[in-house]
Amino acid sequence: MRKPRKRQGWRPKSTSILAVASLIIGVSGASAAMNPAARGCADQSEANADSRITACTKLLQSGLRGQPLGAAYSFRGLAYLDRGDIPHAIADFDNAISYAPELAASYQNRGNAWYARGNFGRALADYDAAIKLDPNTASPYINRGTVRGDLGYTEGALEDFAKAISLGAKRASPYNGRGTLYLRQRDYARAIADFDQAIKLEPNSRSYRLRAEARQASGDNERALTDYAEAARLDPKNTEAMMAEAALLRQKGNSAKALEVYDRVASVDPSLATTYNLRAQLYAEKGDRKKALADVNEGLRHQWTLDGMRARASLRLQDGDLKGAVADADVVLKQDANNAAALAIRGIAESRRRDYDRALPDLDKAISLDGQNALAYAERGQIYAARSNPDRALPDLTRAIDLHAGSLGIYRDRGLIYKARGDYAKAVDDLTQAIKLDPQSETLRYDRASAARQKGDLGLALADYDAVLARNPNQATSLYERGLVKKAKGDVAGAIGDFDGAIRLEPNNTAAYRNRGFALREAKEYGRAIADLDRVVKANARDAAALYQRGLAREETADRAGALVDYKMALARDPQLSDARSAFARLTHEMKTKRFSRGKEMPVESKAPGPAEKPVAEKPAPEKSVAEKPATPKPAVEKAETPPAAETPTGSIEKRAAPRIAARPEKKITKRQRIVEQKRRHEIERRMVRRVEQRPPPPGSVPNFSKPAPKFSEIFGDTHIRR
């Protein structure tokens, strides 16, 4: 049965009612001062409802007739209404109207009884009758305005409240009623003005609570909190005001104060299940799942609800009780098969059991029923990520984040997807969010460092690698990658130190040897560099960059022959390696313009004569006997000259080579030796022209690695052994 509202009821202050009371007393044969039954019946204190009923019953049994009898029934009906006994109240008001149909108060109070019972039509009819009998009394207008407002007839309700105010109603109810209608219309200024007037007339708990609601709706949360607190102070049992205060405190982030208010509500009304459920949410947000679960269980004990079961399933899920979470979700789904929250909880629990085949249908259905269910999107996205399906994972994870469900796992998984796709800027952003949620995670720091290094943010990458290695200095991968960062920043010595550490932990880490070799060459430690790169080339003979770098190191150690072979092999592995091509052309040019023999070095004019110039023969060297032992050659390390252009016509090489050959000093050699020497030189020129002038293959073509690289002696012969 509907609990009756606090009535805007009739008070016996009019002359006609006092006359009726006098008539009752006169009929009963006693004076007004000496008749306790009449005084008790006319009392209107709600707390004395039972004693009023007893007093009125005595009067009714005293033989009253006519108007006095109607008045007695009306008074007793009002006492029944105050006690909440609506059927008896309506019966007494019916009798009152039958004995005294001109008594407006009986119609008004019967209207209140019908309103309490939910019969708004009969309530309005009775209020209309009361107004017709007594159009100058404010209370029937107030009551009719309340019913009209509840039925959505706003204009008629506003007219009734305005009429009551115009009749000089010195009470809060018409202002509160009209203010409530303004609040529904979002006319907050007028609403607050009416509530201010109501508080001036009657500073009660209800008026403060209504003004708090208006202030909160207008965005004035601080003053709204003050009003809620005052409403609770004036009426310590006003749980409605306290619950609103706690909700606003929670919204402002003051969880501790909100918990205190919920504690007060629970002490005032221990059977209010909503209090336990809301307090459980606060405990869960603080991470105290034990207290949260206890509150949810207490709420279910007082009132079993699907929301309570769903809340417990959610807490069990957070607590890792996957079996209990599934059991609670099953109970909810038996009552409501389309409960999206329960479907999501069961799907998440099954997912964490790694039973993806059972989890996905639940999550799909939950999302189809509730497109705002962030947890369902998040879990489904993580399932797709675990199944290496980034195309389906990424939209779900993004949707979950858009719905403000950015948990650590969501940001981490999306960040790793972005990293795998090469979108390093977005990867760094997501991993940064994940680190904010778990600042102590070494894995997240490493993942962000790796993405930042690829992005080019070397400062952030170095800071993250330092943080990871500070906690665990024996991570070979982190040492190796920090070495790459240091090398890119120009800290070659630091890079070599990190590569040393990585190799110490992983002796077969070819990448560490490779990059240490590069760094050692930059540090001019050519011997160590060559040793590292020898190991790399042995492990992967197709590594063109390693061959090129080893060639540079060999050239610095005067091993020009070995350097030339490395450059040539690097080009064979990667014809697009322009640095190796330039180095090969340069060194070939130098070796053609400078002759080294086992005896004394024989310099030759490097500049080729022009077309009109004649070669100038050099002065021949002193002859040596055949038996004379040749001197040990001492090759000089020459400063690198500017290499010639990559594209050189064949004829120009022959023209430049002809005068240089003619300028060489005559030696006493046999005819056979001369023929062999001439063939060898022609072969050198032919192969040099073919290798130096060879154009790079067109884009998309694949170099042919099936043939082994020719040996140095096949191209240049045994130049270090001259007879």
C-alpha positions in Angstrom: 0.0 0.0 0.0 1.2 3.5 -0.9 2.6 5.4 2.1 0.6 8.6 2.4 2.4 11.9 1.9 2.6 14.4 4.7 -0.8 16.0 4.3 -1.3 19.7 3.6 -4.3 19.1 5.8 -7.0 21.1 7.3 -6.6 22.7 10.7 -9.7 23.5 12.9 -9.2 27.3 13.0 -12.3 28.5 11.1 -15.3 29.8 13.1 -17.6 27.2 11.6 -15.5 24.3 12.7 -15.2 25.8 16.2 -18.9 26.0 16.2 -19.2 22.3 15.3 -16.8 21.5 18.1 -18.9 23.5 20.5 -22.0 21.7 19.3 -20.3 18.3 19.9 -19.4 19.4 23.4 -22.9 20.8 24.0 -24.6 17.6 22.9 -22.2 15.6 25.1 -23.3 17.7 28.1 -19.9 19.0 29.0 -17.9 22.2 28.6 -14.9 22.5 26.2 -12.5 22.7 29.1 -13.8 19.7 30.9 -14.5 17.3 28.1 -11.3 15.2 27.6 -12.8 13.0 24.8 -13.7 16.1 22.7 -10.3 17.6 23.2 -8.5 14.3 22.4 -10.6 13.8 19.2 -9.8 17.3 18.0 -6.1 16.9 18.6 -4.2 16.8 15.3 -0.8 15.6 16.4 0.4 12.7 14.2 2.2 11.1 17.2 -1.1 10.8 19.1 -3.0 9.1 16.3 -4.0 6.1 18.4 -5.2 8.1 21.4 -7.1 10.4 19.0 -8.9 7.3 17.5 -9.9 6.2 20.9 -11.2 9.6 21.9 -13.2 10.0 18.7 -14.7 6.5 19.1 -16.0 7.5 22.5 -17.6 10.6 21.1 -19.2 8.5 18.3 -20.7 6.2 20.9 -22.1 9.1 22.9 -25.2 9.5 20.7 -24.1 12.5 18.5 -26.4 13.4 15.6 -26.1 15.5 12.4 -23.2 17.8 11.9 -21.5 16.9 15.2 -21.6 13.2 14.2 -20.1 14.1 10.8 -17.3 16.1 12.4 -16.5 13.3 14.8 -16.2 10.8 11.9 -14.0 13.4 10.0 -11.7 13.8 13.0 -11.3 10.0 13.4 -10.8 9.5 9.7 -7.9 12.0 9.9 -6.4 10.1 12.8 -6.6 6.8 10.8 -4.9 8.7 7.8 -2.1 9.8 10.1 -1.6 6.2 11.3 -1.5 5.0 7.7 -4.8 3.0 7.9 -6.2 4.2 4.6 -9.2 1.9 4.3 -10.6 2.9 7.7 -9.8 6.6 7.0 -11.8 6.5 3.7 -14.7 4.8 5.4 -14.8 7.4 8.2 -14.6 10.3 5.6 -17.5 8.7 3.7 -19.6 8.7 6.9 -18.6 12.2 7.7 -19.7 13.4 4.3 -23.0 11.5 4.5 -23.8 13.2 7.9 -22.2 16.6 7.2 -22.0 17.1 3.3 -21.3 20.8 3.8 -18.0 20.1 5.6 -15.2 20.9 3.1 -12.5 19.4 5.3 -14.0 15.9 4.9 -13.7 16.1 1.1 -10.1 17.5 1.3 -8.9 14.8 3.7 -10.7 12.0 1.8 -8.9 13.3 -1.3 -5.6 13.0 0.7 -6.5 9.3 1.4 -7.3 8.6 -2.2 -4.0 10.2 -3.2 -2.1 8.1 -0.7 -3.8 5.0 -2.2 -2.7 6.1 -5.7 -6.2 6.9 -7.0 -5.5 10.4 -8.4 -8.8 10.7 -10.2 -10.9 10.4 -7.0 -8.4 12.6 -5.2 -8.9 15.4 -7.7 -12.7 15.1 -7.5 -12.6 15.5 -3.8 -10.2 18.5 -3.9 -12.6 20.1 -6.5 -15.5 19.5 -4.1 -13.6 21.0 -1.2 -12.6 24.1 -3.2 -16.2 24.5 -4.4 -17.5 24.5 -0.7 -14.6 26.7 0.6 -12.9 28.6 -2.3 -11.0 30.9 0.1 -8.9 28.2 1.9 -5.4 27.6 0.6 -4.9 23.9 1.5 -7.2 22.3 -1.1 -5.4 24.3 -3.8 -2.0 23.1 -2.5 -3.2 19.5 -2.5 -4.8 19.7 -6.0 -1.6 21.4 -7.3 0.5 18.5 -6.0 -1.7 15.9 -7.8 -1.8 17.9 -11.0 2.0 18.2 -10.9 2.4 14.5 -10.4 0.1 13.9 -13.4 2.1 16.2 -15.6 -0.5 19.0 -15.7 2.2 21.6 -15.0 0.2 24.7 -15.9 -2.8 23.8 -13.8 -0.5 22.9 -10.9 1.3 26.3 -11.1 -2.1 28.1 -11.1 -3.1 26.2 -8.0 0.1 27.0 -6.1 -0.1 30.6 -7.2 -3.8 30.8 -5.9 -2.8 29.3 -2.6 0.0 31.9 -2.2 -2.4 34.7 -3.1 -4.8 33.5 -0.4 -2.0 34.3 2.1 -0.8 30.8 2.8 1.9 31.4 5.4 3.4 27.9 5.0 6.3 26.4 3.0 4.2 23.9 1.0 3.0 26.1 -1.9 6.4 27.5 -2.4 8.0 24.1 -2.3 5.4 22.7 -4.7 5.9 25.5 -7.2 9.7 25.4 -6.7 9.6 21.7 -7.5 7.8 22.4 -10.8 10.3 25.0 -11.7 13.1 22.5 -10.9 11.6 20.0 -13.4 11.5 22.8 -16.0 15.2 23.5 -15.3 14.3 27.1 -14.3 16.8 26.9 -11.4 16.7 30.6 -10.5 12.9 30.6 -9.9 13.1 27.3 -8.1 15.8 28.5 -5.7 13.9 31.7 -5.1 10.8 29.7 -4.1 12.8 27.4 -1.8 14.4 30.4 -0.2 10.9 31.7 0.7 9.8 28.3 1.9 12.9 28.2 4.2 12.0 31.6 5.6 8.5 30.5 6.4 9.4 27.0 7.6 13.1 26.1 7.9 12.5 22.4 7.8 14.5 19.5 6.4 12.4 19.1 3.3 12.8 22.7 2.1 16.6 22.5 2.6 16.8 19.2 0.7 14.8 20.7 -2.2 17.0 23.8 -2.4 20.1 21.5 -2.3 18.7 19.6 -5.3 18.2 22.9 -7.2 21.6 24.2 -6.4 23.3 20.9 -7.4 21.4 21.0 -10.7 22.6 24.5 -11.3 26.2 23.5 -10.6 26.5 25.1 -7.2 27.8 21.9 -5.5 29.4 23.5 -2.5 26.2 25.3 -1.4 24.2 22.1 -2.3 26.4 20.1 0.1 25.8 22.7 2.8 22.0 22.4 2.3 22.1 18.6 2.3 24.0 18.7 5.6 21.5 21.1 7.1 18.6 18.9 6.0 20.2 15.9 7.7 20.9 18.0 10.9 17.3 19.1 11.1 16.0 15.6 10.6 18.6 13.0 11.5 16.3 10.3 10.0 16.2 12.0 6.6 18.0 9.3 4.7 17.1 10.8 1.4 19.1 13.9 2.1 22.0 11.9 3.5 22.2 9.6 0.5 22.2 12.6 -1.8 24.9 14.2 0.2 27.0 11.1 0.0 26.5 10.8 -3.7 27.7 14.4 -4.2 30.7 13.9 -2.0 31.6 10.8 -4.0 31.2 12.8 -7.2 33.7 15.4 -5.8 36.2 12.6 -5.0 35.8 12.8 -1.2 35.4 9.1 -0.7 36.3 9.2 3.0 33.5 11.7 3.9 31.1 9.8 1.7 31.8 6.6 3.6 31.1 8.5 6.9 27.7 9.6 5.6 26.8 6.0 4.4 27.8 4.8 7.9 25.2 7.2 9.4 22.5 6.1 7.0 23.2 2.5 7.8 22.9 3.2 11.5 19.6 5.1 11.0 18.0 2.5 8.7 19.9 -0.8 8.8 17.4 -2.4 6.4 18.1 -0.1 3.5 19.9 -2.3 1.0 20.9 0.5 -1.3 23.2 1.9 1.4 25.2 -1.3 1.5 25.5 -1.5 -2.2 26.7 2.0 -2.6 29.1 1.7 0.3 30.4 -1.5 -1.3 31.2 0.4 -4.5 33.3 2.9 -2.5 35.2 0.0 -0.8 35.8 -1.6 -4.1 37.2 1.7 -5.6 39.6 1.9 -2.6 40.6 -1.7 -3.3 39.1 -3.1 -0.1 37.2 -5.9 -1.8 36.7 -7.8 1.4 34.6 -5.1 3.0 32.9 -4.5 -0.3 31.9 -8.1 -0.6 30.6 -8.1 3.0 28.4 -5.0 2.3 27.0 -6.6 -0.9 26.2 -9.8 1.0 24.5 -7.7 3.8 22.4 -5.8 1.2 21.3 -9.1 -0.4 20.3 -10.3 3.1 18.0 -7.4 3.5 16.7 -7.3 0.0 17.6 -9.8 -2.7 17.9 -8.0 -6.1 19.4 -8.8 -9.4 21.6 -5.7 -9.1 22.9 -7.0 -5.8 23.7 -10.4 -7.4 25.4 -8.7 -10.3 27.4 -6.5 -8.0 28.6 -9.6 -6.0 29.5 -11.3 -9.3 31.5 -8.3 -10.3 33.4 -8.2 -6.9 34.1 -11.9 -7.1 35.5 -11.4 -10.6 37.8 -8.6 -9.3 38.8 -10.8 -6.4 39.8 -13.7 -8.7 36.9 -15.9 -7.7 36.1 -16.8 -11.2 33.9 -19.8 -10.3 31.8 -17.7 -7.9 31.5 -14.9 -10.4 30.2 -17.3 -13.1 27.8 -18.9 -10.5 26.3 -15.4 -9.6 26.1 -14.4 -13.2 24.2 -17.6 -14.0 21.7 -16.9 -11.3 21.1 -13.4 -12.7 20.8 -14.7 -16.3 18.2 -17.3 -15.2 16.0 -14.4 -14.1 17.0 -12.1 -17.0 18.6 -13.8 -20.0 19.3 -10.4 -21.6 21.1 -8.8 -18.6 24.1 -7.3 -20.4 26.1 -6.7 -17.3 25.8 -10.4 -16.2 26.7 -11.6 -19.7 29.8 -9.4 -19.6 30.9 -10.6 -16.2 30.5 -14.3 -17.2 32.3 -13.6 -20.5 35.2 -11.9 -18.7 35.4 -14.8 -16.1 35.5 -17.4 -18.9 38.1 -15.3 -20.7 40.3 -15.2 -17.7 40.0 -19.0 -17.5 41.4 -19.0 -21.1 38.1 -20.5 -22.3 37.8 -18.0 -25.2 35.3 -20.1 -27.2 32.8 -19.7 -24.3 33.7 -16.2 -23.5 33.3 -14.6 -27.0 29.6 -15.4 -27.4 28.7 -13.9 -24.0 30.8 -10.8 -24.8 29.3 -10.5 -28.3 25.8 -10.6 -26.9 26.6 -8.2 -24.1 27.9 -5.7 -26.6 24.9 -6.1 -28.9 22.5 -5.4 -25.9 24.6 -2.6 -24.4 26.8 -0.7 -26.8 28.2 1.3 -23.9 29.6 -1.7 -22.0 33.2 -0.7 -21.8 34.4 -3.9 -20.0 32.9 -6.1 -22.6 34.7 -4.3 -25.4 37.9 -4.3 -23.4 37.9 -8.0 -22.7 36.9 -8.9 -26.2 39.7 -6.8 -27.6 42.2 -8.5 -25.3 41.0 -11.9 -26.4 41.6 -10.9 -30.0 45.0 -9.5 -29.1 45.9 -12.8 -27.3 44.8 -14.6 -30.5 47.1 -12.4 -32.6 44.2 -10.8 -34.4 45.1 -7.1 -34.1 42.7 -6.0 -36.8 39.8 -7.0 -34.6 41.5 -6.2 -31.3 42.3 -2.6 -32.1 38.7 -1.3 -32.6 37.5 -3.0 -29.4 40.3 -1.6 -27.3 39.9 1.9 -28.8 36.1 1.7 -28.1 36.8 0.6 -24.5 39.1 3.6 -23.9 36.6 6.0 -25.5 34.1 4.7 -22.9 36.6 5.6 -20.2 37.6 2.0 -19.3 41.3 2.6 -19.7 42.8 -0.1 -17.6 46.4 -1.1 -17.6 45.8 -4.2 -19.9 43.9 -2.2 -22.4 46.5 0.5 -22.8 49.3 -2.1 -22.8 47.7 -4.3 -25.5 46.8 -1.3 -27.8 50.3 0.1 -27.3 51.9 -3.1 -28.4 49.6 -3.3 -31.4 50.6 0.2 -32.4 54.3 -0.7 -31.9 54.0 -3.8 -34.1 52.4 -1.7 -36.8 55.2 0.9 -36.7 53.1 3.7 -35.2 55.6 4.4 -32.5 54.2 7.7 -31.4 50.8 6.2 -30.5 52.5 3.2 -28.9 54.5 5.5 -26.6 51.4 7.4 -25.6 49.4 4.2 -24.7 52.4 2.7 -22.9 52.8 5.9 -20.9 49.2 5.7 -19.7 49.8 2.1 -18.7 52.9 3.1 -16.8 50.9 5.7 -14.9 48.6 2.8 -13.7 51.6 0.6 -12.8 54.8 2.7 -12.4 56.8 -0.3 -11.1 56.4 -2.5 -14.1 59.7 -3.3 -15.8 58.0 -4.8 -18.8 56.0 -1.7 -19.5 59.2 0.4 -19.2 61.0 -1.8 -21.5 58.2 -1.8 -24.1 58.0 2.0 -24.0 61.8 2.3 -24.3 61.8 0.1 -27.4 59.0 2.1 -29.0 60.6 5.5 -28.0 63.9 4.3 -29.6 62.1 3.5 -32.8 60.3 6.8 -32.7 63.5 8.6 -32.3 62.9 9.9 -28.7 66.3 8.8 -27.5 66.1 10.7 -24.2 62.9 8.9 -23.1 64.3 5.6 -24.4 67.5 6.0 -22.4 65.6 7.0 -19.2 63.4 3.9 -19.5 66.3 1.6 -20.2 68.2 3.0 -17.2 65.1 2.4 -15.0 64.8 -1.2 -16.2 68.5 -1.9 -15.7 68.6 -0.2 -12.3 66.1 -2.9 -11.1 67.6 -5.8 -13.0 71.1 -5.1 -14.4 71.3 -8.6 -16.0 68.8 -8.1 -18.8 70.9 -8.7 -22.0 68.2 -7.3 -24.3 67.9 -4.0 -22.4 71.7 -3.7 -22.3 71.9 -4.3 -26.1 69.2 -1.8 -26.9 70.5 0.8 -24.6 73.8 0.4 -26.4 72.0 1.2 -29.6 70.6 4.4 -28.0 73.9 5.5 -26.7 75.6 4.9 -30.0 72.9 7.0 -31.8 73.5 9.8 -29.2 77.2 9.7 -29.9 78.3 8.0 -26.7 80.4 5.4 -28.4 82.3 4.3 -25.3 79.1 3.9 -23.4 77.6 1.9 -26.2 80.6 -0.4 -26.3 80.3 -1.0 -22.6 76.6 -2.0 -23.0 77.4 -4.3 -25.9 80.1 -5.9 -23.7 77.5 -6.5 -21.0 75.0 -8.0 -23.5 77.7 -10.3 -24.9 78.8 -11.4 -21.5 75.2 -12.4 -20.7 74.5 -13.9 -24.1 77.8 -15.0 -25.8 76.0 -16.0 -29.0 74.2 -12.6 -29.5 75.3 -11.9 -33.1 73.5 -8.5 -33.2 75.5 -7.4 -30.2 78.8 -8.4 -31.8 77.7 -6.7 -35.0 76.9 -3.3 -33.4 79.9 -3.5 -31.1 82.1 -4.0 -34.2 80.5 -0.9 -35.7 81.2 1.0 -32.5 84.7 -0.2 -32.2 85.5 0.9 -35.7 84.2 4.4 -34.8 86.4 4.3 -31.7 89.4 3.3 -34.0 89.9 0.0 -32.3 90.2 -1.7 -35.7 91.6 -5.0 -34.5 88.7 -5.7 -32.1 86.3 -4.4 -34.7 87.5 -6.8 -37.4 87.4 -9.7 -34.9 83.7 -8.9 -34.0 82.7 -8.5 -37.7 84.6 -11.7 -38.6 82.3 -13.5 -36.2 79.2 -11.8 -37.7 80.1 -12.6 -41.3 80.8 -16.2 -40.3 77.3 -16.4 -38.8 75.7 -14.6 -41.7 77.7 -14.3 -44.9 74.9 -12.2 -46.5 75.3 -9.3 -44.0 76.3 -6.5 -46.5 76.6 -3.8 -43.8 79.0 -6.0 -41.7 81.1 -6.7 -44.8 81.3 -3.0 -45.6 82.2 -2.0 -42.1 84.9 -4.7 -41.9 86.2 -3.4 -45.2 86.5 0.1 -43.7 88.4 -1.4 -40.7 90.7 -3.4 -42.9 91.5 -0.4 -45.0 92.5 1.5 -41.9 94.9 -1.3 -41.0 96.5 -1.0 -44.6 94.8 -4.3 -45.6 93.6 -2.8 -48.9 93.3 -6.1 -50.6 91.0 -7.5 -47.9 89.1 -4.2 -47.8 88.5 -4.4 -51.6 87.2 -7.9 -51.3 84.8 -6.9 -48.4 83.5 -4.0 -50.5 82.9 -6.2 -53.5 81.2 -8.9 -51.4 79.0 -6.3 -49.7 77.9 -5.0 -53.2 77.2 -8.6 -54.3 74.9 -9.0 -51.2 73.3 -5.6 -51.5 73.7 -3.8 -54.9 71.9 -0.8 -53.4 74.5 -0.2 -50.8 75.9 3.1 -52.2 78.5 3.5 -49.5 80.1 0.2 -50.4 80.0 1.1 -54.1 81.7 4.4 -53.5 84.3 2.8 -51.3 85.0 0.1 -53.9 85.4 2.7 -56.7 87.6 4.9 -54.6 89.9 2.1 -53.4 90.1 0.6 -56.9 91.1 4.0 -58.3 93.8 4.3 -55.7 95.1 0.9 -56.3 95.3 1.5 -60.1 97.2 4.8 -59.6 99.6 3.5 -57.0 101.6 0.4 -57.5 102.9 -1.7 -54.7 105.5 -4.3 -55.2 107.7 -6.5 -53.0 110.5 -4.0 -53.7 110.5 -0.3 -53.5 107.2 1.5 -54.1 107.0 2.8 -57.6 104.8 5.9 -57.6 103.1 6.8 -60.9 101.6 10.1 -62.0 97.9 9.9 -61.0 96.7 12.5 -63.4 95.9 11.1 -66.8 97.3 13.1 -69.7 94.9 15.1 -71.9 94.3 14.2 -75.5 96.9 16.7 -76.8 99.5 15.7 -74.2 102.2 13.2 -74.7 103.2 10.9 -71.9 106.5 11.9 -70.3 108.7 8.9 -69.6 110.1 8.6 -66.2 113.8 8.1 -65.6 114.5 4.3 -65.6 115.6 2.8 -62.3 119.1 1.3 -61.9 119.2 -2.3 -63.2 119.5 -5.1 -60.8 121.0 -8.5 -61.4 118.7 -11.5 -61.5 120.5 -13.0 -58.5 119.9 -9.9 -56.4 117.4 -10.5 -53.6 114.5 -8.1 -53.9 113.8 -5.8 -51.0 110.8 -6.4 -48.7 107.9 -4.2 -49.9 106.8 -1.5 -47.5 103.4 -0.3 -48.5 102.6 3.2 -47.5 99.2 4.2 -46.1 98.1 6.9 -48.4 95.5 9.5 -47.6 92.3 8.7 -49.4 91.8 10.6 -52.6 88.5 11.9 -54.0 87.0 8.9 -55.8 86.2 9.3 -59.5 82.7 9.4 -60.8 80.8 6.1 -60.7 80.0 6.2 -64.4 83.3 6.2 -66.5 83.3 5.2 -70.2 85.5 2.2 -71.1 87.6 4.1 -73.6 88.7 6.7 -71.0 90.1 4.1 -68.7 92.1 2.6 -71.6 93.4 6.1 -72.6 94.5 6.9 -69.1 96.0 3.5 -68.5 98.1 3.6 -71.8 100.4 6.5 -70.9 100.9 5.2 -67.4 101.9 1.8 -68.7 104.2 3.4 -71.3 105.8 5.5 -68.5 106.9 2.5 -66.4 110.7 1.9 -66.5 112.0 -0.8 -68.7 113.0 -4.1 -67.1 115.0 -7.0 -68.5 112.3 -9.6 -68.9 111.9 -12.4 -71.2 109.4 -12.5 -74.1 107.3 -15.0 -72.2 107.1 -12.9 -69.1 106.1 -9.9 -71.2 103.3 -11.8 -72.8 102.0 -13.1 -69.4 102.2 -9.6 -67.9 100.3 -8.0 -70.8 97.5 -10.6 -70.5 97.3 -10.1 -66.8 96.9 -6.3 -67.2 94.3 -6.6 -69.9 92.3 -9.0 -67.6 92.5 -6.5 -64.7 91.3 -3.7 -66.9 88.4 -5.8 -68.3 87.2 -6.9 -64.9 87.6 -3.5 -63.3 85.5 -1.8 -66.0 82.8 -4.5 -65.7 82.6 -4.1 -61.9 82.9 -0.4 -61.5 80.7 0.6 -64.4 78.0 -1.9 -63.6 74.7 -0.1 -63.0 72.6 -1.1 -60.0 69.8 -3.4 -60.8 66.3 -1.9 -61.3 64.1 -1.6 -58.2 62.4 -4.8 -57.2 65.0 -7.1 -58.7 66.7 -9.6 -56.5 70.5 -10.0 -56.6 71.8 -13.4 -57.6 73.5 -14.9 -54.6 73.7 -18.4 -56.0 77.2 -17.8 -57.4 80.1 -17.6 -54.9 81.9 -14.3 -54.8 85.1 -14.4 -56.9 88.4 -14.4 -55.0 90.7 -11.5 -55.0 93.3 -13.4 -56.9 90.7 -14.0 -59.7 90.3 -10.3 -60.2 93.8 -8.8 -59.6 96.0 -11.9 -59.7 98.9 -12.3 -57.2 99.8 -8.6 -57.1 101.8 -9.0 -54.0 104.1 -11.4 -55.7 105.9 -9.8 -58.6 108.7 -11.5 -60.4 
